[in-house]
Amino acid sequence: MFINKFLRLIFTYILFTGCSSTQDCKEGINLLPMYGKLPKCAQQVKSDNDFLAHADKNFADRKTAALSYVDLGWDYFYKNDLETSMKRFNQAWLLDSLNADVYWGFGNLLGKKNELEASIHFFEQSLKLNPDNSRVYESLATSYGHLFEATKEQNILDKAIESLRKANTLDEDNPRILAQLTAAYSYFLQKDSANKYLNLTDKIDPKAVPTEVRELLKQK
């Protein structure tokens, strides 16, 4: 009887201390933007401090170091190594939480995972810090566009177009942006705006607007 009770106490102790350890040191938080804003265990805090000390030793300042890790984040992103990309963007955020491109990176990574509403949040955060990056507006429009494809809600298409128009204001002669505006307006019954942007695009790059969009514009 006493032995059974003792064994139950030992089992309970192991169970709860094991859970506490797991909760204190969550795995995989470096695969979440901003580490998921989750509390870190002592080991993770030490790892962060070691990383920051390394950056302080090897870079002029942390803002400069953050730029380097943002570049690494994009390198891995375009290699489609999304996990390593997220790790590098998280390190950049650790170095400089006011770097607008970090949030742009987070948004693109979440967009790749089809977490569209979360990606929109990070694009908006990026634009609050730097409202002059036309490519972030393009990324924002892309997420709204995919969300529109899923929902067919007109207000979401309107937001995609608004984002593209802001991108166009910042980068007027970019055929990629003009082509996206052409495609976005092709969903409207009145296609005057679509044809306007089609003509503008064709003057710069006749190959920028896909054939299927051109065919759609021919329909009444």
Rosetta silent file (secondary structure, phi, psi, omega in degrees, C-alpha in Angstrom):
SEQUENCE: MFINKFLRLIFTYILFTGCSSTQDCKEGINLLPMYGKLPKCAQQVKSDNDFLAHADKNFADRKTAALSYVDLGWDYFYKNDLETSMKRFNQAWLLDSLNADVYWGFGNLLGKKNELEASIHFFEQSLKLNPDNSRVYESLATSYGHLFEATKEQNILDKAIESLRKANTLDEDNPRILAQLTAAYSYFLQKDSANKYLNLTDKIDPKAVPTEVRELLKQK
SCORE:     score description
SCORE:     0.000 S_00000001
   1 L     0.000  -50.201  179.851    0.000    0.000    0.000 S_00000001
   2 H   -63.054  -40.311 -179.111    2.737    2.433    1.022 S_00000001
   3 H   -63.845  -43.721  179.336    4.830    1.439   -2.012 S_00000001
   4 H   -61.454  -41.306  179.053    1.938    2.037   -4.406 S_00000001
   5 H   -65.249  -41.451  179.510    1.291    5.450   -2.872 S_00000001
   6 H   -62.517  -43.259  179.836    4.992    6.303   -3.082 S_00000001
   7 H   -64.387  -37.538  178.653    5.114    5.261   -6.758 S_00000001
   8 H   -65.105  -38.950  178.808    2.074    7.397   -7.518 S_00000001
   9 H   -64.936  -42.021  177.789    3.774   10.388   -5.910 S_00000001
  10 H   -62.306  -44.846 -179.408    6.932    9.817   -7.946 S_00000001
  11 H   -61.841  -43.523  179.058    4.887    9.493  -11.147 S_00000001
  12 H   -62.192  -41.818  179.423    2.972   12.705  -10.383 S_00000001
  13 H   -61.414  -46.523  179.937    6.226   14.560   -9.698 S_00000001
  14 H   -63.023  -42.568 -178.066    7.773   13.394  -12.992 S_00000001
  15 H   -60.316  -49.586 -175.006    4.595   14.240  -14.896 S_00000001
  16 H   -75.297  -36.906  177.705    4.298   17.780  -13.593 S_00000001
  17 H   -69.822  -33.166  176.428    7.982   18.633  -13.670 S_00000001
  18 H   -65.299  -44.364  178.138    8.132   17.274  -17.220 S_00000001
  19 H   -63.236  -42.847 -179.389    5.188   19.439  -18.265 S_00000001
  20 H   -60.990  -42.507 -179.964    6.692   22.476  -16.568 S_00000001
  21 H   -62.498  -43.005 -179.140    9.991   21.954  -18.356 S_00000001
  22 H   -65.369  -41.600 -179.348    8.224   21.628  -21.732 S_00000001
  23 H   -67.363  -37.247 -177.648    6.116   24.718  -21.105 S_00000001
  24 H   -69.984  -32.424 -175.275    9.123   26.732  -19.957 S_00000001
  25 L  -125.659   73.565 -175.931   11.216   25.846  -22.998 S_00000001
  26 L   -68.443  136.490  178.699    8.821   25.613  -25.929 S_00000001
  27 L   -87.007  149.475  173.055   10.283   24.137  -29.084 S_00000001
  28 L    80.174    8.148 -178.553    9.890   25.687  -32.513 S_00000001
  29 H   -69.772  -20.060  177.574    9.161   29.245  -31.426 S_00000001
  30 H   -76.385   -0.260  173.882   11.888   30.451  -33.796 S_00000001
  31 H  -100.111    6.263  176.618    9.612   29.285  -36.614 S_00000001
  32 L  -113.010  141.329  177.718    6.962   31.812  -35.541 S_00000001
  33 H   -55.574  133.543 -179.869    7.169   35.552  -36.325 S_00000001
  34 H    57.306   31.445 -179.619    8.679   37.418  -33.370 S_00000001
  35 H    56.705   26.515 -179.779    9.088   34.018  -31.694 S_00000001
  36 H    67.581    7.001 -174.780    5.327   33.984  -31.276 S_00000001
  37 H    54.132   31.335 -179.601    5.793   36.582  -28.513 S_00000001
  38 L   -92.033  150.056  176.298    6.028   33.591  -26.194 S_00000001
  39 L   -64.061  145.131 -177.596    8.041   33.590  -22.965 S_00000001
  40 L  -107.138  148.003  176.748   11.471   32.024  -23.336 S_00000001
  41 L   -78.905  171.949 -177.125   13.200   29.603  -21.022 S_00000001
  42 H   -58.743  -39.889 -179.777   16.621   30.326  -19.522 S_00000001
  43 H   -63.393  -41.488  179.832   18.372   28.330  -22.229 S_00000001
  44 H   -69.533  -38.240  176.898   16.644   30.316  -24.994 S_00000001
  45 H   -63.404  -41.802  177.654   17.393   33.624  -23.283 S_00000001
  46 H   -62.757  -41.844  178.635   21.043   32.634  -23.035 S_00000001
  47 H   -61.103  -42.385  176.848   21.071   31.703  -26.708 S_00000001
  48 H   -61.629  -45.812 -178.368   19.625   35.127  -27.575 S_00000001
  49 H   -64.058  -39.035  176.792   22.180   36.905  -25.426 S_00000001
  50 H   -63.790  -41.440  179.152   25.026   34.921  -26.999 S_00000001
  51 H   -63.278  -45.231  179.956   23.715   35.809  -30.452 S_00000001
  52 H   -64.202  -38.666  177.337   23.461   39.506  -29.589 S_00000001
  53 H   -63.662  -40.398  177.473   26.962   39.479  -28.139 S_00000001
  54 H   -62.193  -43.569  179.751   28.233   37.886  -31.343 S_00000001
  55 H   -65.230  -42.458  178.951   26.486   40.569  -33.422 S_00000001
  56 H   -60.162  -33.361 -178.207   27.852   43.359  -31.214 S_00000001
  57 H   -76.893  -30.856 -170.246   31.350   41.991  -31.755 S_00000001
  58 H  -107.263   -7.056  179.866   31.080   41.598  -35.530 S_00000001
  59 L  -128.064  158.083 -179.579   28.973   44.572  -36.655 S_00000001
  60 L   -62.495  -38.954  177.594   29.207   48.317  -36.174 S_00000001
  61 L  -160.578  174.040 -174.550   25.803   48.337  -34.463 S_00000001
  62 H   -72.588  -29.646  176.359   22.679   46.236  -34.179 S_00000001
  63 H   -63.823  -41.581  177.248   20.785   48.078  -36.917 S_00000001
  64 H   -64.782  -42.513  177.867   23.578   47.228  -39.340 S_00000001
  65 H   -61.181  -40.632 -179.729   23.576   43.638  -38.136 S_00000001
  66 H   -61.035  -39.663  178.545   19.807   43.470  -38.650 S_00000001
  67 H   -59.424  -40.487  179.605   20.207   44.534  -42.295 S_00000001
  68 H   -65.114  -41.309 -179.034   22.604   41.643  -42.828 S_00000001
  69 H   -74.495  -28.620  171.950   20.191   39.123  -41.291 S_00000001
  70 H   -62.906  -44.558  177.542   17.291   40.523  -43.340 S_00000001
  71 H   -58.832  -42.205  176.939   19.372   39.855  -46.457 S_00000001
  72 H   -62.852  -40.242  177.929   19.953   36.297  -45.255 S_00000001
  73 H   -57.995  -44.226  178.917   16.225   35.949  -44.637 S_00000001
  74 H   -68.252  -39.470  178.510   15.479   36.901  -48.248 S_00000001
  75 H   -55.191  -48.424 -179.522   18.223   34.618  -49.566 S_00000001
  76 H   -70.873  -32.637  177.959   16.646   31.612  -47.878 S_00000001
  77 H   -60.325  -47.514 -177.944   13.142   32.773  -48.822 S_00000001
  78 H   -75.080  -15.233  170.955   13.992   32.739  -52.529 S_00000001
  79 L   -86.562   -0.026 -178.633   15.666   29.352  -52.098 S_00000001
  80 L    64.610   24.368  172.231   12.303   28.195  -50.682 S_00000001
  81 L   -95.972   78.898 -168.818   13.944   27.269  -47.374 S_00000001
  82 H   -70.397  -31.913  179.261   11.166   28.912  -45.418 S_00000001
  83 H   -66.274  -47.579  178.907   12.120   27.588  -41.982 S_00000001
  84 H   -66.006  -36.193  176.779   15.651   28.972  -42.158 S_00000001
  85 H   -58.768  -46.270  179.511   14.281   32.186  -43.629 S_00000001
  86 H   -61.903  -39.361  179.001   11.965   32.623  -40.628 S_00000001
  87 H   -61.282  -42.486 -178.681   14.873   32.000  -38.248 S_00000001
  88 H   -69.448  -40.505  177.658   16.966   34.704  -39.922 S_00000001
  89 H   -65.130  -36.113  176.535   14.092   37.215  -39.946 S_00000001
  90 H   -64.243  -40.062  177.244   13.503   36.482  -36.269 S_00000001
  91 H   -64.997  -38.390  176.355   17.156   37.178  -35.535 S_00000001
  92 H   -62.634  -40.756  178.029   16.880   40.423  -37.484 S_00000001
  93 H   -63.941  -38.362  178.555   13.831   41.337  -35.387 S_00000001
  94 H   -61.945  -36.531 -179.540   15.780   40.536  -32.225 S_00000001
  95 H   -77.102  -37.957 -176.012   18.479   42.961  -33.388 S_00000001
  96 L  -153.592   95.572 -176.839   16.157   45.747  -34.563 S_00000001
  97 L   -73.115   -4.583  178.663   12.422   45.490  -33.970 S_00000001
  98 L  -103.897   11.634  176.839   11.904   48.745  -35.907 S_00000001
  99 L   -80.812  113.878 -174.364   13.274   47.402  -39.180 S_00000001
 100 H   -62.551  -32.848 -176.596   10.319   47.580  -41.584 S_00000001
 101 H   -70.307  -22.095  175.352   11.658   44.870  -43.870 S_00000001
 102 H   -61.033  -45.572 -178.021   11.543   42.328  -41.051 S_00000001
 103 H   -70.739  -32.292  173.203    7.747   42.615  -40.953 S_00000001
 104 H   -61.450  -44.181  177.243    7.630   42.462  -44.748 S_00000001
 105 H   -61.668  -46.354  177.117    9.550   39.198  -44.525 S_00000001
 106 H   -56.391  -45.051 -178.496    7.195   37.824  -41.883 S_00000001
 107 H   -61.235  -43.305  179.303    4.235   38.747  -44.080 S_00000001
 108 H   -65.661  -39.964  178.677    5.648   37.005  -47.127 S_00000001
 109 H   -63.856  -41.582  178.318    6.462   33.868  -45.154 S_00000001
 110 H   -69.788  -35.405  176.090    2.934   33.705  -43.752 S_00000001
 111 H   -61.066  -39.422  177.535    1.514   34.389  -47.211 S_00000001
 112 H   -61.304  -30.827 -179.877    3.444   31.375  -48.506 S_00000001
 113 L   -89.643    6.246  179.894    1.706   29.304  -45.824 S_00000001
 114 L    65.714   22.653  173.207   -1.672   30.732  -46.928 S_00000001
 115 L   -91.656   74.224 -165.127   -2.106   32.480  -43.572 S_00000001
 116 H   -69.294  -44.250 -178.576   -3.422   35.479  -45.461 S_00000001
 117 H   -65.517  -38.145  177.127   -5.006   37.574  -42.714 S_00000001
 118 H   -66.925  -37.738  178.978   -1.894   37.206  -40.555 S_00000001
 119 H   -64.466  -39.714  178.888    0.299   38.176  -43.516 S_00000001
 120 H   -60.000  -41.789  178.506   -1.796   41.310  -44.068 S_00000001
 121 H   -56.985  -44.811 -177.123   -1.225   42.314  -40.453 S_00000001
 122 H   -73.275  -34.225  174.956    2.552   42.161  -40.885 S_00000001
 123 H   -62.536  -40.446  178.553    2.510   44.028  -44.199 S_00000001
 124 H   -65.073  -37.807  176.116    0.541   46.798  -42.480 S_00000001
 125 H   -62.268  -41.970  179.008    3.101   46.841  -39.654 S_00000001
 126 H   -61.309  -43.489 -177.504    5.880   47.202  -42.234 S_00000001
 127 H   -70.772  -25.763  173.988    4.101   50.096  -43.946 S_00000001
 128 H   -65.438  -35.144 -178.990    3.623   51.912  -40.645 S_00000001
 129 H   -84.005  -31.944  178.592    7.401   51.914  -40.271 S_00000001
 130 L  -146.132   93.677 -177.207    8.147   52.645  -43.932 S_00000001
 131 L   -80.395    6.369 -174.633    5.172   53.821  -46.037 S_00000001
 132 L  -108.897   16.339  179.751    7.350   54.389  -49.111 S_00000001
 133 L  -100.029  102.790 -176.874    8.102   50.798  -50.116 S_00000001
 134 H   -62.005  -31.067 -176.380    6.025   50.035  -53.207 S_00000001
 135 H   -70.070  -28.424  175.649    6.913   46.348  -53.056 S_00000001
 136 H   -68.787  -39.467  175.309    5.263   45.935  -49.649 S_00000001
 137 H   -61.657  -36.924  175.619    2.069   47.389  -51.136 S_00000001
 138 H   -62.510  -45.225  179.079    2.404   44.794  -53.909 S_00000001
 139 H   -62.027  -41.338  178.153    2.771   42.021  -51.338 S_00000001
 140 H   -61.471  -43.182  178.496   -0.234   43.376  -49.448 S_00000001
 141 H   -63.400  -37.188  178.590   -2.250   43.391  -52.671 S_00000001
 142 H   -61.822  -44.848  178.845   -1.216   39.803  -53.362 S_00000001
 143 H   -64.799  -41.990  176.689   -2.552   38.629  -49.997 S_00000001
 144 H   -63.356  -37.508  179.535   -5.784   40.565  -50.529 S_00000001
 145 H   -62.905  -45.157  178.089   -6.009   39.067  -54.021 S_00000001
 146 H   -65.670  -36.109  178.278   -5.701   35.506  -52.742 S_00000001
 147 H   -66.687  -38.294  176.880   -8.217   36.305  -50.005 S_00000001
 148 H   -63.532  -41.090  178.464  -10.604   37.647  -52.651 S_00000001
 149 H   -59.704  -33.065 -178.860  -10.228   34.437  -54.677 S_00000001
 150 H   -81.383  -32.581 -172.037  -11.282   32.491  -51.594 S_00000001
 151 H  -107.994  -27.881 -174.665  -14.149   34.749  -50.490 S_00000001
 152 L    60.692   26.670  179.379  -15.284   36.655  -53.619 S_00000001
 153 L   -87.639  125.943 -174.668  -15.986   39.607  -51.330 S_00000001
 154 H   -60.579  -38.250 -177.463  -15.943   42.905  -53.228 S_00000001
 155 H   -63.731  -28.831  178.432  -14.502   44.928  -50.335 S_00000001
 156 H   -73.767  -39.803  174.380  -11.430   42.677  -50.308 S_00000001
 157 H   -61.924  -39.386  177.982  -10.890   43.196  -54.045 S_00000001
 158 H   -60.085  -39.150  179.225  -11.224   46.935  -53.400 S_00000001
 159 H   -69.113  -35.456  176.588   -8.446   46.714  -50.808 S_00000001
 160 H   -63.130  -45.217  179.789   -6.229   44.840  -53.257 S_00000001
 161 H   -65.722  -41.718  177.999   -6.758   47.565  -55.854 S_00000001
 162 H   -58.933  -41.928  178.899   -6.166   50.318  -53.307 S_00000001
 163 H   -64.289  -41.812  179.388   -2.848   48.690  -52.357 S_00000001
 164 H   -67.553  -36.917  178.013   -1.820   48.412  -55.998 S_00000001
 165 H   -64.689  -37.732  176.768   -2.738   52.027  -56.679 S_00000001
 166 H   -66.874  -39.190  176.629   -0.516   53.098  -53.776 S_00000001
 167 H   -62.486  -41.228  179.763    2.278   50.932  -55.177 S_00000001
 168 H   -65.617  -35.085  177.109    1.755   52.570  -58.578 S_00000001
 169 H   -62.226  -37.832 -178.705    1.955   56.031  -57.023 S_00000001
 170 H   -82.151  -23.435 -175.535    5.375   55.149  -55.622 S_00000001
 171 L  -143.494   77.264 -166.115    6.573   53.330  -58.761 S_00000001
 172 L   -64.159  -36.946 -172.319    4.622   54.739  -61.703 S_00000001
 173 L  -103.037   24.896  179.748    6.292   53.004  -64.635 S_00000001
 174 L   -86.462  111.326 -176.864    6.564   49.515  -63.197 S_00000001
 175 H   -64.106  -26.993  179.089    4.848   47.177  -65.697 S_00000001
 176 H   -64.144  -43.553  179.550    4.425   44.472  -63.050 S_00000001
 177 H   -68.424  -43.073  179.837    2.253   46.773  -60.920 S_00000001
 178 H   -62.984  -38.972  178.466    0.327   48.059  -63.941 S_00000001
 179 H   -65.514  -38.044  178.226   -0.317   44.498  -65.099 S_00000001
 180 H   -67.309  -37.380  175.525   -1.653   43.569  -61.663 S_00000001
 181 H   -64.475  -40.681  176.687   -3.989   46.579  -61.746 S_00000001
 182 H   -57.745  -48.160 -178.744   -5.176   45.466  -65.185 S_00000001
 183 H   -64.129  -42.260 -178.284   -5.914   41.993  -63.834 S_00000001
 184 H   -64.270  -43.052 -179.560   -7.629   43.289  -60.696 S_00000001
 185 H   -73.886  -14.809 -179.780   -9.926   45.625  -62.640 S_00000001
 186 L   -67.093  -15.233  178.311  -10.772   42.854  -65.124 S_00000001
 187 L   -76.359  -14.942 -177.536  -13.187   41.468  -62.518 S_00000001
 188 L   -82.671  146.972  176.111  -15.431   44.533  -62.945 S_00000001
 189 L   -64.855  -44.984  173.805  -18.313   44.567  -65.422 S_00000001
 190 L   -85.047  112.635 -169.754  -17.287   48.065  -66.498 S_00000001
 191 L  -104.273   23.362 -178.642  -13.733   47.485  -67.654 S_00000001
 192 H   -58.650  -45.029 -178.677  -12.672   51.045  -68.479 S_00000001
 193 H   -66.271  -38.247  179.003  -10.041   51.106  -65.737 S_00000001
 194 H   -61.991  -44.764  179.854   -8.733   47.685  -66.755 S_00000001
 195 H   -67.447  -33.277  176.333   -8.300   48.824  -70.360 S_00000001
 196 H   -60.361  -49.522 -178.352   -6.649   52.014  -69.164 S_00000001
 197 H   -72.368  -28.620  174.838   -4.017   50.067  -67.232 S_00000001
 198 H   -61.724  -45.982  179.827   -3.679   47.536  -70.063 S_00000001
 199 H   -64.171  -40.253  178.623   -2.723   50.341  -72.445 S_00000001
 200 H   -64.756  -40.561  179.725   -0.279   51.798  -69.923 S_00000001
 201 H   -64.648  -45.614 -175.553    1.292   48.376  -69.376 S_00000001
 202 H   -63.821  -28.463  177.953    1.612   47.625  -73.093 S_00000001
 203 H   -67.143  -26.924 -177.999    3.496   50.865  -73.686 S_00000001
 204 H   -99.288  -46.021 -177.465    6.197   49.667  -71.288 S_00000001
 205 L  -150.594   97.200 -177.605    6.078   45.868  -71.571 S_00000001
 206 L   -62.734  -15.286 -178.616    3.573   44.206  -73.962 S_00000001
 207 L   -93.978   -1.841 -172.675    4.317   40.810  -72.418 S_00000001
 208 L   -73.463  -33.689 -178.481    3.452   41.786  -68.834 S_00000001
 209 L   -90.033  122.792 -177.580   -0.301   41.173  -69.022 S_00000001
 210 L   -64.048  155.216 -179.066   -1.138   37.439  -69.346 S_00000001
 211 H   -59.053  -40.193 -177.307   -3.198   36.183  -72.274 S_00000001
 212 H   -63.560  -32.248  176.684   -6.042   35.011  -70.027 S_00000001
 213 H   -70.475  -41.077  177.643   -6.496   38.544  -68.677 S_00000001
 214 H   -61.089  -41.351  179.191   -6.587   39.933  -72.204 S_00000001
 215 H   -64.353  -39.229  179.321   -9.226   37.366  -73.144 S_00000001
 216 H   -63.115  -36.872 -178.956  -11.287   38.301  -70.100 S_00000001
 217 H   -71.166  -21.078  178.905  -11.213   41.958  -71.133 S_00000001
 218 H   -77.193  -17.699 -179.626  -12.619   41.078  -74.559 S_00000001
 219 L   -77.228  142.793 -179.690  -15.756   39.701  -72.932 S_00000001
 220 L   -84.214    0.000    0.000  -18.675   42.079  -72.585 S_00000001
